[in-house]
Amino acid sequence: MTVYSRPDCHLCDEAIEQIEAIAADRQGTDIEVVDIESDDRLLRMYLERIPVVVAGGEVVSELLFDPARLRSVLETA
């Protein structure tokens, strides 16, 4: 699973905390946090939408993290 984020983003920090808790219950669930400021293309794509959470090849949530949707996607993966 990938979380598109940037430094000093409180929504991102909150989402990552919740994602880590969900992932802790599932063995083999890796989390990659991508700093969108490291790539101009990512910054343009995601700046107004972060945190963007991608799991199973699909966008699970953006801006406001949706833990129920993430759990649902992980259960079907």
PDB file of N, CA, C and O in Angstrom:
ATOM      1  N   MET A   1       0.849  -1.156   0.000  1.00  0.00           N
ATOM      2  CA  MET A   1       0.000   0.000   0.000  1.00  0.00           C
ATOM      3  C   MET A   1       0.899   1.224   0.000  1.00  0.00           C
ATOM      4  O   MET A   1       1.986   1.211   0.578  1.00  0.00           O
ATOM      5  N   THR A   2       0.439   2.275  -0.650  1.00  0.00           N
ATOM      6  CA  THR A   2       1.211   3.503  -0.782  1.00  0.00           C
ATOM      7  C   THR A   2       0.401   4.673  -0.241  1.00  0.00           C
ATOM      8  O   THR A   2      -0.797   4.798  -0.497  1.00  0.00           O
ATOM      9  N   VAL A   3       1.084   5.524   0.511  1.00  0.00           N
ATOM     10  CA  VAL A   3       0.473   6.745   1.010  1.00  0.00           C
ATOM     11  C   VAL A   3       1.267   7.914   0.434  1.00  0.00           C
ATOM     12  O   VAL A   3       2.460   8.055   0.705  1.00  0.00           O
ATOM     13  N   TYR A   4       0.608   8.743  -0.351  1.00  0.00           N
ATOM     14  CA  TYR A   4       1.236   9.942  -0.888  1.00  0.00           C
ATOM     15  C   TYR A   4       1.008  11.049   0.132  1.00  0.00           C
ATOM     16  O   TYR A   4      -0.122  11.334   0.527  1.00  0.00           O
ATOM     17  N   SER A   5       2.103  11.660   0.545  1.00  0.00           N
ATOM     18  CA  SER A   5       2.087  12.572   1.675  1.00  0.00           C
ATOM     19  C   SER A   5       3.105  13.669   1.443  1.00  0.00           C
ATOM     20  O   SER A   5       3.763  13.715   0.403  1.00  0.00           O
ATOM     21  N   ARG A   6       3.228  14.548   2.416  1.00  0.00           N
ATOM     22  CA  ARG A   6       4.295  15.549   2.425  1.00  0.00           C
ATOM     23  C   ARG A   6       4.568  15.921   3.876  1.00  0.00           C
ATOM     24  O   ARG A   6       3.713  15.729   4.740  1.00  0.00           O
ATOM     25  N   PRO A   7       5.751  16.449   4.144  1.00  0.00           N
ATOM     26  CA  PRO A   7       6.095  16.831   5.514  1.00  0.00           C
ATOM     27  C   PRO A   7       5.140  17.887   6.062  1.00  0.00           C
ATOM     28  O   PRO A   7       4.611  18.719   5.324  1.00  0.00           O
ATOM     29  N   ASP A   8       4.938  17.831   7.357  1.00  0.00           N
ATOM     30  CA  ASP A   8       4.109  18.802   8.077  1.00  0.00           C
ATOM     31  C   ASP A   8       2.653  18.818   7.621  1.00  0.00           C
ATOM     32  O   ASP A   8       1.992  19.856   7.660  1.00  0.00           O
ATOM     33  N   CYS A   9       2.170  17.679   7.195  1.00  0.00           N
ATOM     34  CA  CYS A   9       0.761  17.539   6.806  1.00  0.00           C
ATOM     35  C   CYS A   9       0.057  16.776   7.926  1.00  0.00           C
ATOM     36  O   CYS A   9       0.232  15.564   8.057  1.00  0.00           O
ATOM     37  N   HIS A  10      -0.739  17.480   8.734  1.00  0.00           N
ATOM     38  CA  HIS A  10      -1.369  16.816   9.879  1.00  0.00           C
ATOM     39  C   HIS A  10      -2.377  15.766   9.432  1.00  0.00           C
ATOM     40  O   HIS A  10      -2.527  14.749  10.109  1.00  0.00           O
ATOM     41  N   LEU A  11      -3.073  15.974   8.320  1.00  0.00           N
ATOM     42  CA  LEU A  11      -4.001  14.946   7.832  1.00  0.00           C
ATOM     43  C   LEU A  11      -3.243  13.685   7.422  1.00  0.00           C
ATOM     44  O   LEU A  11      -3.707  12.567   7.643  1.00  0.00           O
ATOM     45  N   CYS A  12      -2.072  13.885   6.824  1.00  0.00           N
ATOM     46  CA  CYS A  12      -1.238  12.752   6.419  1.00  0.00           C
ATOM     47  C   CYS A  12      -0.758  11.981   7.645  1.00  0.00           C
ATOM     48  O   CYS A  12      -0.826  10.753   7.684  1.00  0.00           O
ATOM     49  N   ASP A  13      -0.277  12.713   8.637  1.00  0.00           N
ATOM     50  CA  ASP A  13       0.218  12.065   9.859  1.00  0.00           C
ATOM     51  C   ASP A  13      -0.879  11.252  10.533  1.00  0.00           C
ATOM     52  O   ASP A  13      -0.640  10.130  10.981  1.00  0.00           O
ATOM     53  N   GLU A  14      -2.078  11.814  10.604  1.00  0.00           N
ATOM     54  CA  GLU A  14      -3.203  11.097  11.211  1.00  0.00           C
ATOM     55  C   GLU A  14      -3.563   9.854  10.406  1.00  0.00           C
ATOM     56  O   GLU A  14      -3.815   8.794  10.980  1.00  0.00           O
ATOM     57  N   ALA A  15      -3.590   9.977   9.086  1.00  0.00           N
ATOM     58  CA  ALA A  15      -3.919   8.830   8.236  1.00  0.00           C
ATOM     59  C   ALA A  15      -2.869   7.737   8.378  1.00  0.00           C
ATOM     60  O   ALA A  15      -3.213   6.560   8.483  1.00  0.00           O
ATOM     61  N   ILE A  16      -1.598   8.111   8.382  1.00  0.00           N
ATOM     62  CA  ILE A  16      -0.524   7.122   8.498  1.00  0.00           C
ATOM     63  C   ILE A  16      -0.620   6.378   9.824  1.00  0.00           C
ATOM     64  O   ILE A  16      -0.410   5.166   9.867  1.00  0.00           O
ATOM     65  N   GLU A  17      -0.930   7.079  10.897  1.00  0.00           N
ATOM     66  CA  GLU A  17      -1.111   6.409  12.197  1.00  0.00           C
ATOM     67  C   GLU A  17      -2.212   5.364  12.120  1.00  0.00           C
ATOM     68  O   GLU A  17      -2.036   4.240  12.591  1.00  0.00           O
ATOM     69  N   GLN A  18      -3.338   5.722  11.533  1.00  0.00           N
ATOM     70  CA  GLN A  18      -4.459   4.785  11.418  1.00  0.00           C
ATOM     71  C   GLN A  18      -4.109   3.614  10.494  1.00  0.00           C
ATOM     72  O   GLN A  18      -4.470   2.469  10.766  1.00  0.00           O
ATOM     73  N   ILE A  19      -3.411   3.909   9.415  1.00  0.00           N
ATOM     74  CA  ILE A  19      -3.016   2.858   8.476  1.00  0.00           C
ATOM     75  C   ILE A  19      -2.055   1.883   9.143  1.00  0.00           C
ATOM     76  O   ILE A  19      -2.173   0.671   8.962  1.00  0.00           O
ATOM     77  N   GLU A  20      -1.112   2.403   9.909  1.00  0.00           N
ATOM     78  CA  GLU A  20      -0.173   1.532  10.630  1.00  0.00           C
ATOM     79  C   GLU A  20      -0.914   0.615  11.594  1.00  0.00           C
ATOM     80  O   GLU A  20      -0.555  -0.554  11.728  1.00  0.00           O
ATOM     81  N   ALA A  21      -1.940   1.126  12.267  1.00  0.00           N
ATOM     82  CA  ALA A  21      -2.729   0.296  13.184  1.00  0.00           C
ATOM     83  C   ALA A  21      -3.480  -0.790  12.422  1.00  0.00           C
ATOM     84  O   ALA A  21      -3.548  -1.931  12.878  1.00  0.00           O
ATOM     85  N   ILE A  22      -4.035  -0.451  11.287  1.00  0.00           N
ATOM     86  CA  ILE A  22      -4.749  -1.441  10.469  1.00  0.00           C
ATOM     87  C   ILE A  22      -3.768  -2.478   9.939  1.00  0.00           C
ATOM     88  O   ILE A  22      -4.063  -3.673   9.959  1.00  0.00           O
ATOM     89  N   ALA A  23      -2.606  -2.039   9.465  1.00  0.00           N
ATOM     90  CA  ALA A  23      -1.602  -2.947   8.911  1.00  0.00           C
ATOM     91  C   ALA A  23      -1.027  -3.869   9.979  1.00  0.00           C
ATOM     92  O   ALA A  23      -0.638  -4.996   9.673  1.00  0.00           O
ATOM     93  N   ALA A  24      -0.967  -3.408  11.224  1.00  0.00           N
ATOM     94  CA  ALA A  24      -0.426  -4.229  12.308  1.00  0.00           C
ATOM     95  C   ALA A  24      -1.256  -5.492  12.515  1.00  0.00           C
ATOM     96  O   ALA A  24      -0.740  -6.511  12.973  1.00  0.00           O
ATOM     97  N   ASP A  25      -2.538  -5.423  12.178  1.00  0.00           N
ATOM     98  CA  ASP A  25      -3.420  -6.583  12.307  1.00  0.00           C
ATOM     99  C   ASP A  25      -3.321  -7.535  11.120  1.00  0.00           C
ATOM    100  O   ASP A  25      -3.909  -8.616  11.145  1.00  0.00           O
ATOM    101  N   ARG A  26      -2.592  -7.149  10.094  1.00  0.00           N
ATOM    102  CA  ARG A  26      -2.499  -7.944   8.878  1.00  0.00           C
ATOM    103  C   ARG A  26      -1.036  -8.206   8.555  1.00  0.00           C
ATOM    104  O   ARG A  26      -0.284  -7.283   8.239  1.00  0.00           O
ATOM    105  N   GLN A  27      -0.646  -9.448   8.633  1.00  0.00           N
ATOM    106  CA  GLN A  27       0.723  -9.811   8.298  1.00  0.00           C
ATOM    107  C   GLN A  27       0.959  -9.582   6.809  1.00  0.00           C
ATOM    108  O   GLN A  27       0.081  -9.819   5.980  1.00  0.00           O
ATOM    109  N   GLY A  28       2.151  -9.120   6.492  1.00  0.00           N
ATOM    110  CA  GLY A  28       2.523  -8.937   5.098  1.00  0.00           C
ATOM    111  C   GLY A  28       1.989  -7.674   4.452  1.00  0.00           C
ATOM    112  O   GLY A  28       2.105  -7.503   3.238  1.00  0.00           O
ATOM    113  N   THR A  29       1.409  -6.794   5.240  1.00  0.00           N
ATOM    114  CA  THR A  29       0.921  -5.534   4.696  1.00  0.00           C
ATOM    115  C   THR A  29       2.006  -4.488   4.875  1.00  0.00           C
ATOM    116  O   THR A  29       2.272  -4.031   5.986  1.00  0.00           O
ATOM    117  N   ASP A  30       2.627  -4.118   3.765  1.00  0.00           N
ATOM    118  CA  ASP A  30       3.686  -3.118   3.799  1.00  0.00           C
ATOM    119  C   ASP A  30       3.117  -1.750   3.461  1.00  0.00           C
ATOM    120  O   ASP A  30       2.184  -1.626   2.668  1.00  0.00           O
ATOM    121  N   ILE A  31       3.690  -0.736   4.072  1.00  0.00           N
ATOM    122  CA  ILE A  31       3.266   0.638   3.828  1.00  0.00           C
ATOM    123  C   ILE A  31       4.457   1.411   3.285  1.00  0.00           C
ATOM    124  O   ILE A  31       5.523   1.453   3.900  1.00  0.00           O
ATOM    125  N   GLU A  32       4.258   2.019   2.129  1.00  0.00           N
ATOM    126  CA  GLU A  32       5.273   2.891   1.555  1.00  0.00           C
ATOM    127  C   GLU A  32       4.726   4.317   1.619  1.00  0.00           C
ATOM    128  O   GLU A  32       3.664   4.610   1.069  1.00  0.00           O
ATOM    129  N   VAL A  33       5.454   5.190   2.289  1.00  0.00           N
ATOM    130  CA  VAL A  33       5.057   6.593   2.369  1.00  0.00           C
ATOM    131  C   VAL A  33       5.919   7.360   1.365  1.00  0.00           C
ATOM    132  O   VAL A  33       7.147   7.358   1.452  1.00  0.00           O
ATOM    133  N   VAL A  34       5.256   8.011   0.414  1.00  0.00           N
ATOM    134  CA  VAL A  34       5.955   8.742  -0.645  1.00  0.00           C
ATOM    135  C   VAL A  34       5.782  10.239  -0.409  1.00  0.00           C
ATOM    136  O   VAL A  34       4.663  10.748  -0.337  1.00  0.00           O
ATOM    137  N   ASP A  35       6.900  10.924  -0.293  1.00  0.00           N
ATOM    138  CA  ASP A  35       6.897  12.380  -0.124  1.00  0.00           C
ATOM    139  C   ASP A  35       6.694  13.003  -1.502  1.00  0.00           C
ATOM    140  O   ASP A  35       7.578  12.925  -2.355  1.00  0.00           O
ATOM    141  N   ILE A  36       5.548  13.612  -1.722  1.00  0.00           N
ATOM    142  CA  ILE A  36       5.249  14.164  -3.043  1.00  0.00           C
ATOM    143  C   ILE A  36       6.140  15.354  -3.384  1.00  0.00           C
ATOM    144  O   ILE A  36       6.242  15.734  -4.551  1.00  0.00           O
ATOM    145  N   GLU A  37       6.775  15.937  -2.396  1.00  0.00           N
ATOM    146  CA  GLU A  37       7.672  17.054  -2.662  1.00  0.00           C
ATOM    147  C   GLU A  37       8.978  16.599  -3.315  1.00  0.00           C
ATOM    148  O   GLU A  37       9.759  17.429  -3.780  1.00  0.00           O
ATOM    149  N   SER A  38       9.217  15.298  -3.353  1.00  0.00           N
ATOM    150  CA  SER A  38      10.437  14.775  -3.953  1.00  0.00           C
ATOM    151  C   SER A  38      10.325  14.637  -5.473  1.00  0.00           C
ATOM    152  O   SER A  38      11.308  14.311  -6.140  1.00  0.00           O
ATOM    153  N   ASP A  39       9.136  14.881  -6.020  1.00  0.00           N
ATOM    154  CA  ASP A  39       8.911  14.684  -7.458  1.00  0.00           C
ATOM    155  C   ASP A  39       7.885  15.727  -7.930  1.00  0.00           C
ATOM    156  O   ASP A  39       6.752  15.756  -7.450  1.00  0.00           O
ATOM    157  N   ASP A  40       8.294  16.569  -8.861  1.00  0.00           N
ATOM    158  CA  ASP A  40       7.401  17.634  -9.341  1.00  0.00           C
ATOM    159  C   ASP A  40       6.096  17.099  -9.900  1.00  0.00           C
ATOM    160  O   ASP A  40       5.045  17.708  -9.704  1.00  0.00           O
ATOM    161  N   ARG A  41       6.146  15.967 -10.595  1.00  0.00           N
ATOM    162  CA  ARG A  41       4.930  15.384 -11.169  1.00  0.00           C
ATOM    163  C   ARG A  41       3.976  14.948 -10.062  1.00  0.00           C
ATOM    164  O   ARG A  41       2.778  15.218 -10.138  1.00  0.00           O
ATOM    165  N   LEU A  42       4.495  14.280  -9.038  1.00  0.00           N
ATOM    166  CA  LEU A  42       3.655  13.859  -7.911  1.00  0.00           C
ATOM    167  C   LEU A  42       3.089  15.060  -7.168  1.00  0.00           C
ATOM    168  O   LEU A  42       1.935  15.047  -6.741  1.00  0.00           O
ATOM    169  N   LEU A  43       3.900  16.091  -7.016  1.00  0.00           N
ATOM    170  CA  LEU A  43       3.438  17.299  -6.334  1.00  0.00           C
ATOM    171  C   LEU A  43       2.247  17.910  -7.078  1.00  0.00           C
ATOM    172  O   LEU A  43       1.251  18.288  -6.461  1.00  0.00           O
ATOM    173  N   ARG A  44       2.358  18.005  -8.409  1.00  0.00           N
ATOM    174  CA  ARG A  44       1.235  18.543  -9.200  1.00  0.00           C
ATOM    175  C   ARG A  44       0.002  17.645  -9.122  1.00  0.00           C
ATOM    176  O   ARG A  44      -1.123  18.137  -9.035  1.00  0.00           O
ATOM    177  N   MET A  45       0.210  16.338  -9.152  1.00  0.00           N
ATOM    178  CA  MET A  45      -0.906  15.392  -9.150  1.00  0.00           C
ATOM    179  C   MET A  45      -1.656  15.362  -7.822  1.00  0.00           C
ATOM    180  O   MET A  45      -2.886  15.308  -7.803  1.00  0.00           O
ATOM    181  N   TYR A  46      -0.921  15.397  -6.715  1.00  0.00           N
ATOM    182  CA  TYR A  46      -1.510  15.081  -5.419  1.00  0.00           C
ATOM    183  C   TYR A  46      -1.602  16.226  -4.423  1.00  0.00           C
ATOM    184  O   TYR A  46      -2.199  16.052  -3.360  1.00  0.00           O
ATOM    185  N   LEU A  47      -1.035  17.391  -4.724  1.00  0.00           N
ATOM    186  CA  LEU A  47      -0.932  18.448  -3.724  1.00  0.00           C
ATOM    187  C   LEU A  47      -2.256  18.782  -3.043  1.00  0.00           C
ATOM    188  O   LEU A  47      -2.300  18.899  -1.819  1.00  0.00           O
ATOM    189  N   GLU A  48      -3.309  18.932  -3.792  1.00  0.00           N
ATOM    190  CA  GLU A  48      -4.606  19.316  -3.215  1.00  0.00           C
ATOM    191  C   GLU A  48      -5.405  18.121  -2.701  1.00  0.00           C
ATOM    192  O   GLU A  48      -6.512  18.296  -2.191  1.00  0.00           O
ATOM    193  N   ARG A  49      -4.856  16.904  -2.827  1.00  0.00           N
ATOM    194  CA  ARG A  49      -5.618  15.697  -2.489  1.00  0.00           C
ATOM    195  C   ARG A  49      -5.028  14.889  -1.343  1.00  0.00           C
ATOM    196  O   ARG A  49      -5.660  13.934  -0.889  1.00  0.00           O
ATOM    197  N   ILE A  50      -3.832  15.239  -0.854  1.00  0.00           N
ATOM    198  CA  ILE A  50      -3.171  14.402   0.140  1.00  0.00           C
ATOM    199  C   ILE A  50      -3.902  14.438   1.470  1.00  0.00           C
ATOM    200  O   ILE A  50      -4.527  15.441   1.813  1.00  0.00           O
ATOM    201  N   PRO A  51      -3.827  13.354   2.215  1.00  0.00           N
ATOM    202  CA  PRO A  51      -3.153  12.104   1.884  1.00  0.00           C
ATOM    203  C   PRO A  51      -3.959  11.281   0.887  1.00  0.00           C
ATOM    204  O   PRO A  51      -5.182  11.167   0.980  1.00  0.00           O
ATOM    205  N   VAL A  52      -3.238  10.718  -0.060  1.00  0.00           N
ATOM    206  CA  VAL A  52      -3.850   9.809  -1.024  1.00  0.00           C
ATOM    207  C   VAL A  52      -3.350   8.413  -0.680  1.00  0.00           C
ATOM    208  O   VAL A  52      -2.145   8.174  -0.614  1.00  0.00           O
ATOM    209  N   VAL A  53      -4.283   7.494  -0.463  1.00  0.00           N
ATOM    210  CA  VAL A  53      -3.947   6.125  -0.090  1.00  0.00           C
ATOM    211  C   VAL A  53      -4.309   5.208  -1.254  1.00  0.00           C
ATOM    212  O   VAL A  53      -5.449   5.193  -1.719  1.00  0.00           O
ATOM    213  N   VAL A  54      -3.319   4.441  -1.717  1.00  0.00           N
ATOM    214  CA  VAL A  54      -3.522   3.503  -2.816  1.00  0.00           C
ATOM    215  C   VAL A  54      -3.248   2.102  -2.292  1.00  0.00           C
ATOM    216  O   VAL A  54      -2.197   1.841  -1.707  1.00  0.00           O
ATOM    217  N   ALA A  55      -4.199   1.211  -2.506  1.00  0.00           N
ATOM    218  CA  ALA A  55      -4.040  -0.197  -2.094  1.00  0.00           C
ATOM    219  C   ALA A  55      -4.680  -1.074  -3.148  1.00  0.00           C
ATOM    220  O   ALA A  55      -5.748  -0.759  -3.673  1.00  0.00           O
ATOM    221  N   GLY A  56      -4.026  -2.166  -3.450  1.00  0.00           N
ATOM    222  CA  GLY A  56      -4.570  -3.076  -4.445  1.00  0.00           C
ATOM    223  C   GLY A  56      -4.727  -2.429  -5.809  1.00  0.00           C
ATOM    224  O   GLY A  56      -5.601  -2.816  -6.585  1.00  0.00           O
ATOM    225  N   GLY A  57      -3.878  -1.436  -6.108  1.00  0.00           N
ATOM    226  CA  GLY A  57      -3.925  -0.782  -7.397  1.00  0.00           C
ATOM    227  C   GLY A  57      -5.015   0.254  -7.560  1.00  0.00           C
ATOM    228  O   GLY A  57      -5.207   0.779  -8.657  1.00  0.00           O
ATOM    229  N   GLU A  58      -5.739   0.563  -6.484  1.00  0.00           N
ATOM    230  CA  GLU A  58      -6.796   1.565  -6.590  1.00  0.00           C
ATOM    231  C   GLU A  58      -6.683   2.605  -5.488  1.00  0.00           C
ATOM    232  O   GLU A  58      -6.175   2.332  -4.401  1.00  0.00           O
ATOM    233  N   VAL A  59      -7.167   3.795  -5.791  1.00  0.00           N
ATOM    234  CA  VAL A  59      -7.188   4.860  -4.792  1.00  0.00           C
ATOM    235  C   VAL A  59      -8.279   4.515  -3.784  1.00  0.00           C
ATOM    236  O   VAL A  59      -9.457   4.414  -4.129  1.00  0.00           O
ATOM    237  N   VAL A  60      -7.866   4.338  -2.547  1.00  0.00           N
ATOM    238  CA  VAL A  60      -8.790   3.967  -1.478  1.00  0.00           C
ATOM    239  C   VAL A  60      -9.398   5.208  -0.847  1.00  0.00           C
ATOM    240  O   VAL A  60     -10.585   5.231  -0.524  1.00  0.00           O
ATOM    241  N   SER A  61      -8.584   6.236  -0.673  1.00  0.00           N
ATOM    242  CA  SER A  61      -9.109   7.485  -0.129  1.00  0.00           C
ATOM    243  C   SER A  61      -8.165   8.613  -0.492  1.00  0.00           C
ATOM    244  O   SER A  61      -6.988   8.408  -0.786  1.00  0.00           O
ATOM    245  N   GLU A  62      -8.723   9.803  -0.462  1.00  0.00           N
ATOM    246  CA  GLU A  62      -7.919  11.004  -0.653  1.00  0.00           C
ATOM    247  C   GLU A  62      -8.514  12.127   0.176  1.00  0.00           C
ATOM    248  O   GLU A  62      -9.727  12.211   0.369  1.00  0.00           O
ATOM    249  N   LEU A  63      -7.643  12.973   0.652  1.00  0.00           N
ATOM    250  CA  LEU A  63      -7.939  14.099   1.525  1.00  0.00           C
ATOM    251  C   LEU A  63      -8.383  13.641   2.916  1.00  0.00           C
ATOM    252  O   LEU A  63      -7.674  13.879   3.893  1.00  0.00           O
ATOM    253  N   LEU A  64      -9.526  13.000   3.019  1.00  0.00           N
ATOM    254  CA  LEU A  64      -9.968  12.467   4.308  1.00  0.00           C
ATOM    255  C   LEU A  64      -9.854  10.950   4.272  1.00  0.00           C
ATOM    256  O   LEU A  64     -10.487  10.287   3.449  1.00  0.00           O
ATOM    257  N   PHE A  65      -9.041  10.408   5.171  1.00  0.00           N
ATOM    258  CA  PHE A  65      -8.798   8.971   5.188  1.00  0.00           C
ATOM    259  C   PHE A  65     -10.061   8.210   5.553  1.00  0.00           C
ATOM    260  O   PHE A  65     -10.797   8.599   6.459  1.00  0.00           O
ATOM    261  N   ASP A  66     -10.302   7.111   4.829  1.00  0.00           N
ATOM    262  CA  ASP A  66     -11.480   6.274   5.035  1.00  0.00           C
ATOM    263  C   ASP A  66     -11.030   4.882   5.486  1.00  0.00           C
ATOM    264  O   ASP A  66     -10.785   4.014   4.648  1.00  0.00           O
ATOM    265  N   PRO A  67     -10.918   4.655   6.813  1.00  0.00           N
ATOM    266  CA  PRO A  67     -10.413   3.369   7.298  1.00  0.00           C
ATOM    267  C   PRO A  67     -11.312   2.197   6.921  1.00  0.00           C
ATOM    268  O   PRO A  67     -10.808   1.105   6.658  1.00  0.00           O
ATOM    269  N   ALA A  68     -12.613   2.388   6.889  1.00  0.00           N
ATOM    270  CA  ALA A  68     -13.521   1.297   6.533  1.00  0.00           C
ATOM    271  C   ALA A  68     -13.290   0.849   5.092  1.00  0.00           C
ATOM    272  O   ALA A  68     -13.300  -0.347   4.801  1.00  0.00           O
ATOM    273  N   ARG A  69     -13.086   1.788   4.214  1.00  0.00           N
ATOM    274  CA  ARG A  69     -12.829   1.436   2.802  1.00  0.00           C
ATOM    275  C   ARG A  69     -11.506   0.704   2.668  1.00  0.00           C
ATOM    276  O   ARG A  69     -11.411  -0.258   1.906  1.00  0.00           O
ATOM    277  N   LEU A  70     -10.475   1.142   3.397  1.00  0.00           N
ATOM    278  CA  LEU A  70      -9.187   0.458   3.346  1.00  0.00           C
ATOM    279  C   LEU A  70      -9.330  -0.972   3.832  1.00  0.00           C
ATOM    280  O   LEU A  70      -8.826  -1.896   3.193  1.00  0.00           O
ATOM    281  N   ARG A  71     -10.003  -1.166   4.944  1.00  0.00           N
ATOM    282  CA  ARG A  71     -10.210  -2.530   5.453  1.00  0.00           C
ATOM    283  C   ARG A  71     -10.932  -3.404   4.429  1.00  0.00           C
ATOM    284  O   ARG A  71     -10.581  -4.569   4.237  1.00  0.00           O
ATOM    285  N   SER A  72     -11.932  -2.838   3.784  1.00  0.00           N
ATOM    286  CA  SER A  72     -12.693  -3.572   2.781  1.00  0.00           C
ATOM    287  C   SER A  72     -11.799  -3.971   1.601  1.00  0.00           C
ATOM    288  O   SER A  72     -11.868  -5.108   1.134  1.00  0.00           O
ATOM    289  N   VAL A  73     -10.979  -3.064   1.126  1.00  0.00           N
ATOM    290  CA  VAL A  73     -10.077  -3.363   0.012  1.00  0.00           C
ATOM    291  C   VAL A  73      -9.063  -4.423   0.424  1.00  0.00           C
ATOM    292  O   VAL A  73      -8.771  -5.333  -0.352  1.00  0.00           O
ATOM    293  N   LEU A  74      -8.529  -4.317   1.626  1.00  0.00           N
ATOM    294  CA  LEU A  74      -7.541  -5.296   2.090  1.00  0.00           C
ATOM    295  C   LEU A  74      -8.163  -6.683   2.264  1.00  0.00           C
ATOM    296  O   LEU A  74      -7.499  -7.692   2.023  1.00  0.00           O
ATOM    297  N   GLU A  75      -9.410  -6.741   2.673  1.00  0.00           N
ATOM    298  CA  GLU A  75     -10.073  -8.034   2.853  1.00  0.00           C
ATOM    299  C   GLU A  75     -10.314  -8.743   1.524  1.00  0.00           C
ATOM    300  O   GLU A  75     -10.306  -9.973   1.464  1.00  0.00           O
ATOM    301  N   THR A  76     -10.526  -7.979   0.470  1.00  0.00           N
ATOM    302  CA  THR A  76     -10.792  -8.599  -0.833  1.00  0.00           C
ATOM    303  C   THR A  76      -9.535  -8.852  -1.642  1.00  0.00           C
ATOM    304  O   THR A  76      -9.578  -9.527  -2.671  1.00  0.00           O
ATOM    305  N   ALA A  77      -8.395  -8.302  -1.171  1.00  0.00           N
ATOM    306  CA  ALA A  77      -7.134  -8.478  -1.915  1.00  0.00           C
ATOM    307  C   ALA A  77      -6.550  -9.851  -1.680  1.00  0.00           C
ATOM    308  O   ALA A  77      -5.494 -10.175  -2.225  1.00  0.00           O
TER     309      ALA A  77
END
